[in-house]
Amino acid sequence: MAMLNRVHLNGLRAVETVARLGSLAAAAAELNVSVSAVSQQVKRTEKQLGQALFERTPGGLAPTEFGTAFTARLSAGFRELAQAVALADETSQCTLVVSVAPAFASKWLLPRLSRHFARHPNVLLRIDASGKLSDLDHSDIDVAIRMGDGAWPGVHSELLLAQEVFPVCAPSIAARLHSIEDLAQTCAITDERAMFNWDGWFKAAGVEPVTFQKGARFTDPMLCVESAIAGHGVMLAWQLLTADALADGRLVAPFGVRAESGLGYWMATSATKSESRKVRDFKAWVREEIEATMAQFQALDSAA
């Protein structure tokens, strides 16, 4: 491989193109450079190799015996390089990069991904777990799912689900909550980065706010959920964060009151790029899964 250091790749490409097409003019057209530039590249490469590759004849350039053997190897090598680049393009085309917040990825998306794999086996999913909305015009991210109001500049946003908030706790704590006033005897599990608070929920419930006992505080909603499951107190949660824990009974929503938060889960894509088939398919699949999740909620409400 070290021998390649003494020969410029652009020169080798010029030599191979001239040999394959049979003229400097044709090679210049394919390489999108001038005829003189191709001629200079060929001469420079011959000098670097210490061998003549072409004979200068009145009819143009004709490969020497060495040049014929040399350019045949070059053509095979460039075909391999082209196939390698095509493989990279194919992999890129079949990879879907989805940016989601870690809590959404862990508590809702990951348990359902096997169904996307089964439906679209040729699509490789790469999950970018980040709370920051990336620059969708200048990154490899195809689609982002974010919580907020959807008013992000420079992106196309589609609402997936309006967020409703409600208390959740372990069944052992729920058994002691006969009225909303009983919340005053429990500890509040607090997500310090939440974009909402208890006041909106108490207003929706039509009662005055109560003062909780001091409880654990976290900077990650996933830890709040695990703390609630462990029986440390009551947290103010939302549908997709706690859907599975409510469905399997690890958590209970004791009062059946949900409050609108003014926020929602949104699907964000570039406002300037056209959507690929893999993005459209992913969007459709996510919507189906959210509909199924909300059907679970309705079933839980009916059972309550």
C-alpha positions in Angstrom: 0.0 0.0 0.0 2.9 2.4 0.7 3.8 2.3 -3.1 0.5 4.1 -3.8 1.8 7.2 -1.9 4.1 8.1 -4.9 1.2 8.1 -7.4 -1.7 10.6 -7.2 -5.2 9.0 -7.3 -6.5 11.8 -9.6 -3.7 10.8 -12.1 -4.6 7.2 -11.9 -8.2 8.0 -12.5 -7.3 10.1 -15.6 -5.1 7.3 -17.0 -7.9 4.7 -16.5 -10.5 7.0 -18.1 -8.4 7.8 -21.2 -7.6 4.1 -21.7 -11.3 3.1 -21.3 -12.7 5.8 -23.5 -9.9 6.0 -26.0 -9.3 9.8 -26.1 -8.3 12.8 -24.0 -11.5 14.7 -25.1 -13.8 11.9 -24.0 -12.0 11.5 -20.7 -12.1 15.2 -20.1 -15.9 15.2 -20.7 -16.5 12.4 -18.2 -14.2 13.8 -15.5 -15.6 17.3 -16.1 -12.2 18.9 -16.6 -10.3 20.4 -19.5 -8.4 18.3 -22.1 -5.1 19.9 -21.0 -5.8 19.0 -17.4 -6.2 15.3 -18.4 -3.1 15.4 -20.5 -1.1 16.9 -17.6 -2.4 14.2 -15.2 -1.4 11.5 -17.6 2.1 12.9 -18.1 2.5 13.4 -14.3 1.5 9.8 -13.6 3.9 8.4 -16.2 6.7 10.4 -14.6 5.7 9.1 -11.1 5.7 5.5 -12.4 8.8 5.8 -14.5 7.0 4.1 -17.4 5.3 5.2 -20.5 1.6 4.3 -20.5 0.6 5.7 -23.9 2.3 6.2 -27.3 1.7 9.6 -28.9 0.5 8.9 -32.4 -1.1 11.1 -35.1 -4.4 9.4 -34.3 -4.2 10.1 -30.6 -3.0 8.2 -27.6 -2.5 4.4 -27.8 -1.7 2.3 -24.8 1.8 0.8 -24.6 2.1 -2.9 -23.8 2.7 -2.0 -20.2 -0.1 0.6 -20.3 -2.6 -2.1 -21.5 -1.8 -4.4 -18.6 -1.6 -1.5 -16.1 -4.9 0.1 -17.1 -6.7 -3.2 -17.0 -5.8 -3.5 -13.4 -6.8 0.1 -12.8 -10.2 -0.5 -14.3 -10.7 -3.5 -12.0 -9.7 -1.5 -9.0 -11.9 1.4 -9.8 -14.9 -1.0 -10.3 -14.2 -2.3 -6.8 -14.1 1.3 -5.4 -17.4 2.1 -7.2 -19.0 -1.0 -5.7 -17.8 0.0 -2.2 -19.3 3.5 -2.6 -22.5 2.0 -3.9 -22.6 -0.3 -0.8 -22.3 2.7 1.4 -25.1 4.5 -0.5 -27.3 1.4 -0.2 -26.7 1.1 3.5 -27.5 4.8 3.9 -30.7 4.4 1.9 -31.8 1.5 4.1 -31.0 3.1 7.4 -33.6 5.2 9.2 -32.2 7.5 11.8 -34.8 8.5 14.4 -34.0 11.1 17.1 -36.1 10.7 20.3 -35.8 11.8 23.9 -34.4 9.0 26.1 -37.6 8.7 28.2 -39.7 8.2 25.1 -37.3 5.7 23.6 -37.0 3.7 26.8 -40.6 3.7 28.1 -42.6 3.5 24.9 -40.6 3.1 21.6 -38.2 0.3 22.5 -40.8 -2.3 23.6 -42.6 -1.9 20.3 -39.7 -1.8 17.8 -39.8 -5.6 17.1 -43.1 -4.9 15.2 -41.4 -2.3 13.0 -38.6 -4.8 12.3 -41.1 -7.5 11.3 -43.0 -5.1 9.0 -39.9 -3.5 7.4 -37.1 -6.1 7.7 -35.0 -4.2 5.1 -34.9 -1.0 7.1 -32.1 -0.6 9.7 -33.2 1.6 12.5 -30.7 3.8 14.3 -32.0 5.5 17.4 -30.4 8.8 18.4 -31.5 9.2 22.0 -31.2 13.0 22.6 -33.4 15.6 24.1 -32.2 18.2 21.7 -34.0 18.9 18.4 -31.1 18.5 15.9 -30.7 20.5 12.7 -32.7 18.3 10.4 -31.4 20.0 7.2 -27.7 19.4 8.0 -27.6 16.0 9.8 -28.3 12.4 9.0 -31.4 12.4 11.2 -34.5 11.5 9.1 -37.2 12.1 11.7 -37.4 13.4 15.2 -40.1 12.8 17.8 -40.3 15.5 20.4 -42.6 16.8 23.2 -43.5 20.5 23.0 -45.8 22.9 21.2 -44.6 22.0 17.7 -43.5 25.5 17.0 -39.9 24.8 16.0 -38.5 27.0 13.3 -37.3 25.4 10.1 -39.0 22.0 10.6 -42.3 20.4 9.5 -44.2 19.2 12.6 -47.1 16.8 12.8 -49.0 16.3 16.0 -49.0 12.6 17.2 -50.7 12.9 20.5 -51.9 15.8 22.7 -50.3 15.3 26.1 -52.5 14.8 29.1 -51.1 14.7 32.7 -52.4 12.7 35.6 -51.2 11.2 38.9 -49.8 7.7 39.0 -48.5 5.6 41.8 -47.9 2.0 42.9 -51.0 -0.1 43.7 -50.0 -0.1 47.4 -50.2 3.6 47.6 -53.3 3.9 45.5 -55.1 1.7 48.0 -54.7 4.5 50.6 -56.0 7.2 48.3 -59.8 7.4 48.8 -60.0 11.1 47.8 -57.8 13.7 46.2 -57.3 15.3 49.6 -55.5 12.1 50.7 -52.6 13.1 48.4 -51.6 15.4 51.3 -50.4 12.2 53.1 -48.2 11.1 50.2 -44.9 12.2 48.8 -44.6 13.9 45.5 -42.1 12.5 43.0 -40.9 15.5 41.1 -39.4 15.8 37.6 -37.4 19.0 37.9 -37.3 19.4 34.1 -41.0 19.0 33.5 -42.8 21.6 31.4 -45.9 21.4 33.6 -46.9 21.3 37.2 -49.7 20.0 39.5 -51.7 23.2 39.5 -53.2 22.4 36.1 -54.3 18.9 37.2 -55.9 20.2 40.5 -57.8 22.7 38.4 -59.0 20.0 36.0 -60.1 17.9 39.0 -62.0 20.9 40.4 -60.4 21.0 43.8 -58.0 23.2 45.6 -54.3 22.2 45.4 -53.0 20.1 48.3 -49.6 20.2 49.9 -47.6 17.0 49.4 -45.1 15.5 51.7 -41.5 16.1 50.5 -40.4 13.4 48.1 -37.6 12.5 45.7 -36.7 14.9 43.0 -35.1 13.8 39.7 -33.9 15.4 36.5 -35.0 12.5 34.4 -38.6 11.3 33.9 -37.5 7.7 33.6 -36.2 7.8 37.1 -39.5 9.3 38.3 -41.4 6.4 36.8 -39.1 3.8 38.5 -39.4 5.7 41.8 -43.2 5.6 41.5 -43.2 1.9 40.7 -41.0 1.3 43.7 -43.7 2.9 45.9 -41.9 6.1 46.8 -44.9 8.4 46.2 -47.1 9.9 43.5 -45.8 11.4 40.2 -47.6 13.5 37.6 -47.2 11.5 34.5 -48.5 11.3 30.9 -49.8 8.7 28.5 -46.9 7.3 26.6 -44.4 7.5 29.5 -46.5 5.2 31.7 -48.6 3.3 29.2 -47.0 -0.1 29.7 -46.6 0.2 33.5 -50.3 1.0 33.8 -51.3 -1.8 31.4 -49.4 -4.5 33.4 -50.5 -3.1 36.8 -47.1 -1.8 38.1 -48.7 1.6 38.3 -52.2 2.8 38.9 -53.9 6.1 37.9 -56.0 6.5 41.1 -58.5 9.3 40.2 -59.3 9.0 36.6 -58.8 12.7 35.9 -56.6 13.9 33.1 -55.6 17.5 32.5 -54.5 19.0 29.2 -50.9 20.2 29.3 -50.9 22.4 26.2 -48.1 20.2 24.9 -47.9 17.1 22.7 -45.8 14.6 21.0 -44.8 15.8 17.5 -43.2 14.2 14.5 -40.6 16.6 13.1 -38.9 16.3 9.7 -37.0 18.7 7.5 -39.1 21.4 5.9 -36.9 21.5 2.8 -36.2 17.8 2.1 -38.7 15.5 0.4 -39.8 12.6 2.6 -38.5 9.1 1.7 -40.6 6.0 1.7 -38.9 4.7 4.9 -39.9 7.9 6.7 -43.5 7.7 5.5 -43.6 4.1 6.6 -42.2 4.9 10.0 -44.7 7.7 10.5 -47.6 5.4 9.7 -46.3 2.7 12.0 -45.8 5.1 14.9 -49.4 6.4 14.5 -50.8 2.9 14.5 -48.8 2.1 17.7 -50.1 5.2 19.4 -53.6 4.4 18.5 -53.2 1.0 20.0 -51.7 2.5 23.2 -54.6 4.9 23.5 -57.1 2.0 23.0 -55.4 0.5 26.1 -56.0 3.6 28.1 -59.7 3.6 27.1 -59.9 0.0 28.2 -58.4 0.9 31.6 -60.8 3.8 32.0 -63.8 1.5 31.2 -62.5 -1.1 33.7 -62.2 1.6 36.4 
